[in-house]
């Protein structure tokens, strides 16, 4: 009798859970942009697009963003950039200062963000915590398309080497 009550209770719980999804939509889904933004000049190590720049050579940080030509859209601009350490995330775009003083115009299905370690140093670090070899910097972008759709990219990591 106890097993029958447990089975009936489990059955009722299962019906309740599945019926809620119809009322409230999907409870858990991936947050994937309808038009993917890729980083054409990145080397990927792990999940995030990855770049390597030399501190000694004063290499520029050059990040190329691209959307598929088949999307029928173009990149109007890179509207906002959040920059910092690896702990940045989508929320940083809303709570952190914009790395850009003006938006960067897109060129068809592409846009290019360029900065330097000294510029990063003045915008995101204090004089007591300089950028050093072995550190990782991170960027995340808000891209606006020609129809004013906005896409938040995934985080991009920049490894600083000597």
Secondary structure by P-SEA (a helix, b strand, c coil): caaaaaaaaaaaaaaaaaaaaaacccccccccccbbbbbcccccccccbbbbbbccccccbbbbbbcccccccccccccccccccccccaaaaacccccccbbbbbcccbbbbbbcaaaaaaccccccccccccbbbbbbbbccccccbbbbbcbbbbbbcc
